[in-house]
Amino acid sequence: MPDATPQAPSPLQALRSDYRQKKGELLDAMRAAGSATRGVRAALGRLAALADGTLRALWRQAGFDASFALAAVGGYGRGELFPYSDIDVLLLLPAGSDPAADEALRQRIEGFISQCWDVGLEIGSSVRTVDECLAKADVTVQTALLEARLVTGDRKLFGGFQRRFMAQLDALDFFTAKRLEMHQRHVKYEDTPYALEPNCKESPGGLRDLQMILWTARAAGIGSRWEDLARAGLATAHELRQLKHNEALLSLVRARLHLIAGRREDRLVFDLQNAVAESFGFAHRQSDDGRIVLRASEVLMRRYYWAAKAVTQLNQILLQGIEEHLRAARGEPPTELRRINDRFFDKNGMIEVAQDDLYQAEPHAILETFLIYAKTPGLKGLSVRTLRALYNARAVMDRHFRNDPVNRQTFRAILMQPQGITHAMRLMNQTSVLGRYLWVFRRIVGQMQHDLFHVYTVDQHILMVLRNVRRFFMAEHAHEYPFCSQLAAGWDKPWVLYVAALFHDIAKGRGGDHSELGAGEVRRFCLQHGIQPLDARLIEFLVREHLSMSQIAQKEDLSDPEVIQAFARRVGNERNLTALYLLTVADVRGTSPKVWNAWKGKLLEDLYRLTVRALGGRAPDANAVIESRKRQALIQLALASEPHESHKALWDTLEVSYFMRHDAGDIAWHARQLGRHVPGARAPAGAGAAPRTIVRARLSPVGEGLQVLVYASDRPDLFARICGYFERSGFSILDAKIHTTRNGWALDTFQVVSGLVPEHYRELMNMVEAELPAAIDSQSPLPAPRLGRVSRRVKSFPIAPRIDLHPDDKAQRWLLTVTASDRVGLLYNIARILAAHGISVELAKITTLGERVEDMFLLQGAQLQHNKAQLAIEQELVEVLEGV
């Protein structure tokens, strides 16, 4: 029997094979190109050309006659194609064509599109006549059609479409719509190029902002290339180089993201940052002892942020220029200039320099620009002429500029303005003036933070904290944090807090204690800028101690007078304390929207109030504190019409520590809920009408979430059972106060929050009160532990888990401190281990900082007295924290 003759591949199979082979070769070449940005545009053009050739071949096979046209639109229309981007095409039909009525035409079009996908072209297609294109052209469609390019077909049809489209397009209306669209896009990305996982295409300072310039320039008839803007006098030679360089860098980053992810991926997510950095040839920088002092991803991201910042500046400059060009072309009269002084004009709310070389001729005018901006109502920015003058005056801002006494006086004056300080500092950072004048600030521009709870780069966090401090002094924001605003109203020198905010994290990323290093930096700043010694010492104190108040409030037992006295000695006086409190609240709020909550606010306020009393010599002894709280609680009980001495049976079972750890409101609430259920002072739990497990819930009096009261027969696994229930029910525990009564019952209070919207909390209260008692009273073994998956961010920036277990100062209890990456079920796993070893939890302070947990437990148990048992407990805890 003769051998079977191999069947020749079909034209479609041959085309698919050829396309995939050539695309693979092009992608391999892009991977091997290293960090050179020079050839990225050509590489993207070769991918587009490959798609062009494949589409032409498919077009011929589909058999379209000469009256049809195929156009590339969108990014593909620009003649560049990223490795996994869609290929957007417009199938342009001659007038009178109707695929819905012409079955043969409809099948030919569907067959063509289907074959494109079969070959491997991921196309996005639209099928229109010229009239349909023009009728349906909203701003999004207009943008895509603006970049249309003929791939194959009827040139006359396509040329007529282009002429009619451009004749119909109102360039100024298009510009206005695109600017509004850009603003909405920026808001979506938090209006900053410095997000820790930026979208290199859509985020502020990304490729879309560069494309925005070219779209509006093309619509205005200026041209479609950067050189056209230069020829029109809208861009300088230096700006032209910067535009090309930063476009190439951002394009290379986006292309590498596609190649490494193996799909369309425009976000520099943590999972991919190191891989992208390594593809650029960046490597981790290590110290002599092998520690990583600078990650490859940090090198990449800083380079990205500097590019994004430059793009943001260039976008602002060129769009203003294009708008002025469009308004002049429409015949609108030029904007009237109002003189501010001999150097500056007010041009419709924008500061305009009197001459292009003002800053080279008079360098003192650079900082004066921002002083005017801060102190003059109605000004909203810098004109294109001023922005360009600043952009071209960077060489002027050198060491001599920074050391100039006049400039130091002007910068100090900016900080001391009663208004406009936040806007001035943000504008100085956007224009790179802040980093060039304050050289130490330049080192943290675009610097990432790997602590799992900051969501901004260091410079953006600093400016956010500065904004938060400023808002304490503004009446229109007094409703946000009334106590902070009340304290700020009595503060005489807001600028002291502004300087501290500006410097509190300025030494991040150097290694060592950034608080100490920052204190040294701000000491030099105060000396150089003539700040009085008393104010300078306060500012230095704030920078050095800016972490201490939050650490004590969240980790220490505030009911312990010794903790308060130690902190009072540390702050020294009430003025220092007030300043530190305001800075601390602003700092915690400025890390991430997820980190601050009302419970943290209450802890800080409690620490502040307790310390004020200690500093004023008004700190009474424990007995006086307890008697005061009891009196206040009795007043609340009387107002609630509770029977006389209804509280007595409960209070007789409670130790001094209970009254020290609860305020009067909690004490009164507990008495109302439990008074009738306690059999009598010192009576055994089983005597008389033995109480059952009681659970009560109410809306938290200190903010979001619930406050849950548990009264149950004490047992070693009680805390674990409660934690297990809250975990299964979707609650997070913020705080737990645990007390064992004299008659052997546990009286525990939990602060919990749920991911559900606040209006559902009433239903949640009923659910907790009905379900939690059954979970507590269950005699079945504790449910098996489970640990949820860690987030992408935790995987990228893991935290080495730490366990610290040691006796307290009085050697009566043990303190357990746990630091680890957060994950679902972590607290229950810890509680389960403690219960298995018969260890009771007397106090729990749960601190979640983004995706990092720092929890503290006060423990009691016989096994803690034995070294071998203690080591076993610590080993089990470490295994849980590591996810073993």
N, C-alpha and C positions, 0 to 999 in steps of 0.2 A: 504494500500500500504506500503510495507516494507521500512524502512529508507535506504537512499542511503549510501552505504559504502564509507567512505572517501578514495579518491585515494591516494596511496602512492606516495611521491615525486620521481621524476626520479633521477638516480644517479648524473646527472649534477646539478639538483636543490639542492640535499642534499650536494654536494660538495661546491656549491656556498654559501649555508647557513652556513656550517661549517667554510669555509674560512673567511667569513665576520665577524662571531661571534668571532672567535679566533683573527683576526686582531684587531677588536674593543677592545678586552680585553687587547691585548698587547699595543695598543695606550693609553688606559686609564691608564695602569701601568706606561707608560712613562710620561704621564702628571703629575702623582702623585709623581714622583721621586724627585721633587724639584731641587736644584742646584747641587746635587752630580754628579760629572763627572765619578766616578769610574765604574758605571754600564752601561754607555751608549753603550760601545762596545758590551757588552753581549746582550743588548736590540736590537741593530741593527742586531746582529747575530740571535736572535730568530725570527725576522721578515723574515730574509733570509731563515731560516730553515722552517718556515711556507710556504713560497713560494716554497721551494724545495719539500716538501711533497705534496703540491697541484699539482705541475707539474708532479710528478711521477704518481699520481693517474690519471691525464688526459692522460699521455703518455700510461698507461696501457689500458685505455678506447679506445684510438685511434688505438690500435692494431699494433704498430710498431714491426717488428721482431727484433731479437737479434743482427742484424748486424748494426743497427742504434745507434746513440748516441745523447744525449742532454747535452749541456755544458752551464754553466753560464759564462758570460764574463763581462768585465768592472767592475764597482763597485760591482755589484751582484756577480761577480766571486770571489771577495775578501772575500765573506761570510758575507757581511754587506749590509743592505738594509734600506734606509731612508724611512720614512712613505709614501711619495708620489713620490718616485723616480721610473723611469722606470725599468723594469726587463728585462735586455738584455740577450738574449739566442742565442746560435748557434746550429742549427739542423745539425749535422754532418752526411753526407751520405756516404755509402760505395762506393768504386771506381766503376765507370760504371753507377751509378744511374743518371737518367735524368728526373726530374719531368715534363719537357716540353714535353718529348716523352712518358712518362708513366702516363696516365690519372688517374689510380687508386691511384698511389703514390701522384700525385698532389692534388687530392681531400682529401686524408688522411692528408696531411700536412696542407692544407687550413682549414680542419675541426678541426685539433688540435689547430691551431692558433686562430680560431674563438671561440672555447670553452674556451681557456685561457681568452679571453676578456669577454666572458659571465660570467665566474666565478668571475671576478673582478681583474684579473692579467693584469696590463698595460704593456704588453711586447713589446720589440723591438726585432725583430727576423731577423736572416739571415739564409739562407739555402745553404750549400756548401758541396762539397766533400773536402777531404784533399788537393788535387791538386789545387782546386779553391781557397781555403783559402790562400795557400802559394803564388799563382800567383797574387792575388789581395791585398797583404799585404803592403799597404803604412804605414807611421808611425802611423796614427790614428788607422788603423786596427791592426797593430802590438801591439800597446798599449793594445787594448781590448783583443787580443788573449793571450798576455803575462800573463793575470790574469785568463785565462780559467780554469774552474773547472768542473769536471764531475758531472752531476746531476743524470743521469740514462742512461742505454743503454750499448753499447759494450765498455768495458774497454780497450780491445786490440786496437780497432780503435782509441779511444781517446789517448791512450798512444803512439801509432805510430805517431799520429798528433803532439803531444807535442815534441817528439824527433826530428822529421823533422823540426818543426818550430824553435826550439832552435838551431839546427845545422845550419840552414839557416840565423839566425839572426846575423848580425854584430853588436856587442855590442857598439863599439865606434861610428860607423855611427848612430846607434839608439840614443846614448847619444847626439851627436851633433845636430841631428834633433830635439830632444825633448827640448834641451836648446834653440834652435832658436824659437821653438814653444812657450816656456815659455816666452821668451823675447817679442814676438809679443802679447801674452796675457797680459803681464804686461803693454805694451804700450797702449793697448785697455782700460785698467783701470787706465790710467794716471800715471802708474809706481809708485804708492804709495799705501800702505796699509791703509792710513788715509783718504780715501774718506768718506764723511759724511753718505753716504748710500752704504757701501761696500757690495760686493758679497762674502759671507763667504766661497764659494767654489772656485771661479775663480780669485778673486782679489789677488794682491801680498800679501803674508803672509796668504793666505787661505788654505783650505784643499788640493787643487790641487798642491800646492808647496810641501806639505808633500808627496803626492802620487808620485810626480815627483822623489823624492829621492828613494822611494821603487821600482818604475818602472826601473830606471836605475841600481839600485843595483841588481834586479832580472835578468835583461839582462846581467849584468856583471858576473853572477854566484855567487854573494856574498850571496844572500838569499832574502827572501821576508818579513822578520820581523825586527823590530828595534834591537832585540837581536843579529841578524846575523851581523848587522853592527858593533855592539860592539865587537863581537867575532873576526871579521876581523880586529880589531884595527882602524876602521874608526870613531868610536864614543866613547866618554868617558862615564863613569857611570853617571856623572851629565847630559851630553847631552841626554843620554838615558831617564832619568827621565823627562827632559824637553820636549822631543819629545812626549812621551806618554801623559804627562799632557796637553800639548797644543793641541794635536790631539783630546783628549777627550773633551776639552772645545769647540773647534770649531765644533766638531761633535754634541755636545749637543745643541749648538746655532742653527746649521742647522736643527736638528731634531725638536726643538721647533718652528722654523720658519714654517716648514711644518705643524705641528700640529695646530698652531694658525691660519695660512692662510687657512688651509683646502685644500691645493693643493701644488704642487711643487713650492716652493718659496725659493730662496737662497740669496736674497738681504735683507739686514737689512734696509728696507725702513722706513721712518719716521713714517708711519702709524702703523708699527708693533713693533717699538723699545720699546715703553713703555710696551706693552703686553708681549713681550719676557722678558723684565726686571722683570716684576711682576711674571712671571712664575719661575724665578730664586729666587724669594723672596726678590728682591730689592724694596725699596720704596723711595718716594720723601723725601728729608730732608728739614725740614722747620725751619725758624727762630722763635724766640719767638713771633713775631707779625703775624705769619701765612704765611709769604712769602716763596715760594719755592726757596731755595738757591742751591739745587742740585737735579736734576731730576733723577728718577729711570733709565731712559734711558741713562743718562750721566754715571752712575755707570757701567751699562752694557757695554757701548761703550768703556769706558776707559779700562775695563778688556779685551774686544775684541782686542783693539788696542795694548795693551801690549803683548797679545798672538801672534797677527799677526807680531809684530816686532820681537819677539823671533823666530818665524817660518822663517822669512826672513833671520835672522842671521844664523840659523841652516841649512837652505837650501843652503846658500852660502858656509858654511864650508864643509858640507857633499858632495855637488856636486863637489867641487874642489878635495876632497879626492877620490871620485869615479873616476873622470877623470884621476887622477894620477895613480890609480890602473889599469885602462884600458890601459893606455899608457905603463905602465911597463909590463903588460901582453902581449902586442903586441911586446915587445922587444925594444921600443924606449928608447934611452939613457936619463938619468935624465937631467932635465933642469940645465944649468950651472948657478952658483951663481956668481954675481958680488958684491964685497964688497962695501958697502956704508960707514960704519964706523965699529968700534969694536962691535956694538950692532946689526947692521942690514945688510942684503944683498938685492940686487935686483935680484929677481927670475922671469925672463921673464916679467918684468914690474910690479911685485907684491913685496911689502915689506915683507921680510922674517926675523923673529927674529933669532938671532944667537943661542939662547938656549930656550927651552920650558918654563923655569921658569924665564925668563928675567924680567918680570914685577914684580914678587914677590921679586926678588933679588934687582932690581933697579927700583923702582916705577917712578922715573923721566923719564924713557924711554917711559912711556905710552903717555904722551903728545908730547914727542920728535917724536914719530911715525908720528903724524899728521903734525908736523912742517916739517919733511922730505918730507912727501907726498905733502905738499903745495909748497915747494920750489924746488923740484927736477923734472925737465921736464922728461916726458916719463913714470912716474909711473902712474899706472891706478887702483891700488887697493891694498888689503892686501892678502897675501897668506893664505892658510888654517891653516898653523901652527901659523901665527900671529893672525888670527881671533880667533882661539881656545885659544891662550894665553891671549888675551884680554877678551874673554868670561869667562875665569876661574880666571881672576884677578879683578873681580868686588869688592870683599871684600877689596882689597887694597885701593880702591878709597873712603876713608872715610874722616872725618873732618880734620884729620891731613894732608892728601893728598891735600885737598882743600886750606888749610892755608899755605902750604909749599911755601916759597918765590921763590924757583927755579921753581916750577910748575906755579906760577903766572907770572913769567917772561916769561916762555915758551908760556903760553896761550896768553899773550900780543903780543909776537913775531908772533904767528900764525895770529892774527888779523891784524898785521901791514905788512904782506907779500904783495908784489906788485902783486902777482898772486896766484891762487889756493885756495883762501879763501873760496869760495862757496863750492867747492868740499870737502875741509877739514872739514868744518862745517857739511855738509850733512853726511859725513862718520863718524864723531864723534857722530852724532845723531843716525845713524843706528847701531853703535856698543855700544850705551848707555853710551859712555864716556862723551858726552857733558852734559847730565843730571846729571851725577855723579860728574863731576867737578863743573859745574855751577848749584848748588842745586836748585836755584830758577827756572831754566829752566825745571828741572825735573817735577815740579808741573804742567806745562802746556803741557807736552807730552801726546798726545792722547786726549786732552781736546776739546770737541765740542764747536761750537759757534752758538748761537740761534738768529742770527740777520738777517737771510734771504738773506744775500748777500755774506757772506764768504762761500766758498765751500771747505775749508780745515780746519783741526784742527789747533789749535793755533800755535803749534810748526812748522807745515808745512807751515803755512802762514808766520811766521817769517822768515823761511829759504827762502821762495819765495821772500819776500821783500829784504832780503840780496842779493839774486841773481840779482834782478832787479837793485839795487844800484850798484852792481859790474859791470853790463853790461854798465852803463853810462861811465865807465872808460876804456872800451875796444873798440879799434878802429874798430874791425870787427862788432860791434853792433851800430856804430854811425848812421847808416841809420834809425834805429828804432825810435829814439827820438832825432833828431839832436840838438834841443835847449838844452836839458838836457846834451847831450854829449859835447856841446860847453861849458856849465858852468862847467862840471866836468873836462874838460881839463885845466881849470885855478884853480882848487881846489888843495891845497897843501897837505892835510892830508885825503886821502880816508878812512882810518881806523876809523876816528871820526864818519863818516856816518855808517860804518859797526857796530860799537858798538851801535849806536842809533837804527839801524834796529834790532839788536839782542835783545834789551830791550824794544822796543816801545810798545809791547803788552804783556810783560812778566808777568804783574800783572792781566791779564784777569781771571775772574771767582772767584775773592775774595770778590766781593761786593764792593761798593764804586767806586770812580773814578779811573779807572785803569791807567790813564795817570799820576795822582798825585802819586799813589802807585809805579808805574814804575819809576818815577823820583827819588823817595827815594831809590829804589833798585839800579839804575845805579849810584847814588851818592856814595853809599857804594862800589860798584864795582870799580869805578874810584879811590877811596881812597885806597882800598886794592891793586890795581894794579899799583900804582904810576903814574897815569896819571896827567899831569900838570894841575893846577887849571883853567887856561884859557880854555883848551880843555874840562876839566870836566864840566865846566859851560855850554859850548855850547852843549855837549851831553845831559846834564840834561834838558836844554831848549828844545831840539828836542823831547825828550821823553815826556815831559810835554805838548808840543804844537803840537804834531804830527797830531791831528785832526783839529786844528783851521783853517788852510789854506783852506782845502777842504770845510769846513763848510761855511766859508765866501764867497769863490768863487761861491758856488752853491746856497747859500741862501740870500746873500746880494746884494744890487744894486751897482754894481761896478762903475756906472756913478756918484755916490754920492761922492764928495771929502771928506766928513767927514768919510765915511766908510774906504777910503784908508788911511786917516791920522790916524785914530784909530788903524788900523792894523799896520801901520808903527811904531807907538809908542809901539805896543805890541812886534814886533820883534826886535826893537832897532837899528839894523845896517844891512848893506847889506850882510855881511858874514853870519849872522844868517838867513837872508831871503833866501839866495841861498841854504844853507844847508837844510832848512825847505822845500823849493820847491822841491829839489831832493828827499828827503825822502817822501814827500807827493805823488809825482807821482809814486814812487816805491811802496808805500803802497796801493794806489788805484788800481794799476795794479795787485797787489798780492792778492786781495780779491777773484776775480772771473773773468774769461774771459768775462763774460757778463756785468760787472760793468763799465769797462773803455770804453770810446769812445772819438772820436776826439773833440766833443763839450766840454766835461769835461776838456780835455787837453787845449783847447783854453781859457776857463774860468780861469784855474790856471795860464796859461802863461800871460793872461791879468792882473790878480791880481799881479803877480810878477813884470811885467814891470811898472805898475802904482805905485807900492810901492817903486821900485828902484828910481823912479823920486822923490817921496816924501821924501825918506831918504836922497837923495842927495841935498835936498834943491832946486830941479829943478821943483817942482810941481807948475805950473803956475796957475793963477786964471781961473775961468770958461770961461771968455771971450777969454782969450788967447788960451785955449784948442779948443774952438769953431772955432776961426779964423784959427787956424792951420788945423783943419779938413776940413774946407771949402776950404782952399787953395789947399790941397791935392786932394780933390774931384774935384775941377775945373781943375786941371792938368789932371786927369783921363778923364774928359769930353772932354777936348781939344784933348787928344790923341785918343779918340773915334770919333773925327770929329763931335761933337755935335754943333749945331748952337750957335752963341754968345748969351749969356744970356737966353738960353733955360731953364735954371734952375730957373730963377728968380720968375716966377709965383708960382711955388711950394714952394720955400724957403720962400717967403713972407707969406705963410700960416702956417709956422711951428714955434713952440715955442722953447725956449732955451733947454728945456728938450729933445727934439728930437735929437739935435746935440750932447748932452752929452751922449745919450744912443746908438748912432750908430757911427761906425768908418767911415773913409773916403771912403772905398770901398763900404759900404752899401749906404752911402749918394749919391755917384755918380751913383750907380745902380738905386736907386729910381728916381733920376732926369732923367736919360735916359728913364726910362719906363713911367714916369708920367708927365714930363714937358709939353708936348703938350696937355694934357688932363685937365689941371687946367685952369679955365676961367680967373683968375686974382686975384691979391692980394686982400684979404678981400672981394672979391665978394661973394654974397650968393650962396649957392650950386645950386640954380635953375637958376642963371643968365646966359645969353648967351647960349652957347652950353654946357648944363649940362653934366658933365662926367657920364659915366656909371660905374658899378662895374668892376674893373680891377683886374685880378689875373695874376701874372707872377711867374714863377718858374725857378730856375737854380740849377745846382749841387752845393751843399754846398761848399763854399770856405774854410771851416775849417775841412773837412773830409767827412765821409760818409753821405748819405742822401741828402735832398733837402732844399733849402732856398726858402720860398714862401712869396711873397709880395701880400698883399690885400689892395686895395684902394676902399672904399665903404662908402656910406652914413651911418653915425653913428646911431646906435640904441641900446637899452639896451641888446637885445638878439643876437647881432652880434657875440660876442666871443663864445657863446653857439652853434650857427649855424656852425661856422667854426670848433669847436671841434667835433660836431656831424658828420660833413662830414668826417673829418680825421679818426675818429673812424670807421665809416662804410666802409671806403676805406682801412682799414688795416694799417694806419700810426700811429706812436707814436710821440707825440710832446715832443721835448727836451727843447724848449725855445720859449717864445713869448714876443715880444716887441710891445706894443700897444700905439699908439699915436693918439690923436684927434686934427685935424688941426683947425685953426682959422675960417675956413669957414664951419665947421660942418661935416667934413669927417674924417673917420678913416683910418690911415695909419699904418698897422700892418705887422710885419715880424715874420714868424714862421720858426723854425728849426725842420724838421720832418725826420723820418727814416721809412723805410718799411722793412718787413721781406723778401722781394724779393731780388734776387741777384743783385749786383750793375749794371750789364749790362742792366738791365731793367729800369733803372732810366730815360732814355730819353723818353721812352713810358709813364712813370708815370708823367713826367713833362707835356706832352701834355694832359694827362687825367685830371690832377688837373686844368690846365688853362681852360679846356673846361667845367668841371663839377662844380667846386666850385662856380663860379658866380651865377649859377642857384640856388644852395643851399642857397646862401646868400640872393638873391633877393626874395626867396619864401615868400609868405604872409601866408602860412598855419601855423598852430600851430607847435611848436617844436615837433619833433618825441618823442614818449614815451621813457623814459630811459630804459636801460637794463644793468644788471650787470652780467658779466660772472662769472663762477664758480672760486672759489679760488683753488690754486694748492694744492697738497698733502702736500707740505712742509709748506704752510701757515696754513693749518688745524692743522698740528702738532705743529707749533710754532706760534700761533696767536699773532698779535700785537694789543695792546689796542689802538684804534684810539684816536688821540688827535687833538683838535681844539684850536687855539690861535688867537684871533681877538682883536687887540688893535690899537689905533691911532699911527701914526708915530711921530717922535720927533717934527715935526712942526705942528702937530695937523691939517693937511690939508687933509691927506689921511689916509686910514686904511690898516694895514698889517694883512693878513690872512695866517696863517701857518697850513698846514694839514699834519699829519703823520698817515699812515695807511698801511695795506697790499695791495699790488697792485692787480688789477683785470681789466678785459676788461670793458670799459665804465665808469670807475671811474671819469676821468677828465670831461667827458661830463655831468655826473650827477651833479658834483660840479658847472659847468658853468651854467647849466639849473636852478639850485636853485638861483644863483646870478641874472640871468636874470629875473626870476619871481618876484624878489624884486626890480627890476629897478636899480641894482648895476652895474656899469661899471668897467671892469678890465683894468687897465692901464699898468700893468707889470705882467708877469707870469714867474716864474722860476721853471721848472719841473725837479725834481731830482728823478731818479729811481735807487735804490741800490739793484740789484737783484730783489727780490719780495717785497721790501719795498719802499714806496714812501714818499718823504718829499718835498712837493710843497709849494711855497710861491707866494702870489698874492698881488699886490698893488691895492686897491679898492677905488672907490669914489661913493657915493650915499647918498641921503637924509635920507633914512631909517636907515643908520648906526648911525645917531645922536640920535635915540630914543632907549632907553634901551629895551623896550618890543619887538620892531621889531628885534633888534639885537639878543635877546635871541631866538626868533623864527627861525631866520636864522641859528644860531648855532645848535639848536636842529635838524633841517632838515638835516644839514650837517652831524651831528653825526649819524643819522639814515641811511644815505646813506653809510657812511664809515663802519658801522656795518652790512650792507647788509640787513637792515630791509625792 
